[in-house]
Each structure stands twice: as C-alpha cells, then as structure tokens.
C-alpha cells in the first residue's frame, strides 16, 4: 500500500499568502481603499478571514506587505532580464550626477504612471496620514529605503567634489523628490520624463542667474 505524503503546510501557507496579496492589490484598484475590507480580500483569495487576521492586524497592513512584495517581484524580474544575480539596489554612479538622477527619476515616473502601482501606493500614502502606526511602517519599510539611495548618491557626489561640501544630502534630495511626490499625490499636473528632468536641473543649478566669471 502506497504511503501518503503529508501535506506541505509551508507551501500551502505560501499559496494562501500569495492569493491574499493578489486579492488585496486587485481589489484596491477596483473599489478603492475606503471600500476595501478583510472579508472581501478573504473571499477573493479563497481563504477564511481568520487566516488573514492571524497574519495581519488590518487591511492596511495586508496592503503594505502586498505592495512591498510587488516591488520585490519587479526587482527580481528586472534582475533576471538583465542577467544579474541580484536586484539593482543602488543609484548608478557614472560620475555624472545629473544623468544619474534623471535616470532614476524617469524610472520613478514610469512606476507612478503604472496602474498596478498607483492605486495601492496612493491608498497607503493616504492611510498613513490617518493611521500613525501604519504611517511609520510605510516610511520605515518603503519610503526611507528609497530615499536613502538618493542620500548615498548625493554623498558620493559630495565626496567627489561635484557639489558643494556643506550640502546636506537629505535636504538636497527633497528639492526633486518633494515636488514629484506633491504633483503625483495631488494630480496637479502630468508626470513626464521632461518634468523630472527639469526638477533635477533646477535642483542642481538653481533658478537665479549667476554672476559672470571674471
């Protein structure tokens, strides 16, 4: 008599987790965050709502983990397509700060304009303002790691003498990251490559005329 193989609970849990992630991301795009519920996520994922509550305390926590996972999947796919063993985790340092910043800012605009990122990102940004705990987790796990990449690149430029030695990298990055986030969040204008190129140029070179060199 053939011996039956015991069910793999780890694999089953991973399938459930993946289904929950997919359901949360799909539903927030379809109905919006206000109408998103744990019950709806559970029904779409084909799991009991207690399964979700066992892993997450709220719909916001589910959505945050789902969005983080989406980013990790995209990084892995990009690495595989580029033939790299690991995901790119640094802003390029070609020695040309302007070109490097424009490259990354254009990629950021492309992500903001991608429907699968837009709805969950907006939901998390808005909920983070109302829910301090989720907001802190959003900053710690998603926003801060991205900002630190810019900080490191500006520090490299400072060390190379490409910017003034007293520049605070964290304040500097807000010159181009802040306006982009504002325009995206408020939908106050189109997000284009030309727009972010201009942000980078204004941040690096200013908007007032410089005295002619002697």
C-alpha positions, 0 to 999 in steps of 0.5 A, spaced: 500 500 500 502 506 497 504 511 503 501 518 503 505 524 503 503 529 508 501 535 506 506 541 505 503 546 510 509 551 508 507 551 501 500 551 502 501 557 507 505 560 501 499 559 496 494 562 501 499 568 502 500 569 495 492 569 493 491 574 499 496 579 496 493 578 489 486 579 492 488 585 496 492 589 490 486 587 485 481 589 489 484 596 491 484 598 484 477 596 483 473 599 489 478 603 492 481 603 499 475 606 503 471 600 500 476 595 501 475 590 507 478 583 510 472 579 508 472 581 501 480 580 500 478 573 504 473 571 499 477 573 493 483 569 495 479 563 497 481 563 504 477 564 511 478 571 514 481 568 520 487 566 516 488 573 514 487 576 521 492 571 524 497 574 519 495 581 519 492 586 524 488 590 518 487 591 511 492 596 511 497 592 513 495 586 508 496 592 503 503 594 505 506 587 505 502 586 498 505 592 495 512 591 498 512 584 495 510 587 488 516 591 488 520 585 490 517 581 484 519 587 479 526 587 482 527 580 481 524 580 474 528 586 472 534 582 475 533 576 471 532 580 464 538 583 465 542 577 467 544 579 474 544 575 480 541 580 484 536 586 484 539 593 482 539 596 489 543 602 488 543 609 484 548 608 478 554 612 479 557 614 472 560 620 475 555 624 472 550 626 477 545 629 473 544 623 468 544 619 474 538 622 477 534 623 471 535 616 470 532 614 476 527 619 476 524 617 469 524 610 472 520 613 478 515 616 473 514 610 469 512 606 476 507 612 478 504 612 471 503 604 472 496 602 474 498 596 478 502 601 482 498 607 483 492 605 486 495 601 492 501 606 493 496 612 493 491 608 498 497 607 503 500 614 502 493 616 504 492 611 510 498 613 513 496 620 514 490 617 518 493 611 521 500 613 525 502 606 526 501 604 519 504 611 517 511 609 520 511 602 517 510 605 510 516 610 511 520 605 515 519 599 510 518 603 503 519 610 503 526 611 507 529 605 503 528 609 497 530 615 499 536 613 502 539 611 495 538 618 493 542 620 500 548 615 498 548 618 491 548 625 493 554 623 498 558 620 493 557 626 489 559 630 495 565 626 496 567 627 489 567 634 489 561 635 484 557 639 489 558 643 494 561 640 501 556 643 506 550 640 502 546 636 506 544 630 502 537 629 505 535 636 504 538 636 497 534 630 495 527 633 497 528 639 492 526 633 486 523 628 490 518 633 494 515 636 488 514 629 484 511 626 490 506 633 491 504 633 483 503 625 483 499 625 490 495 631 488 494 630 480 496 637 479 499 636 473 502 630 468 508 626 470 513 626 464 520 624 463 521 632 461 518 634 468 523 630 472 528 632 468 527 639 469 526 638 477 533 635 477 536 641 473 533 646 477 535 642 483 542 642 481 543 649 478 538 653 481 533 658 478 537 665 479 542 667 474 549 667 476 554 672 476 559 672 470 566 669 471 571 674 471 
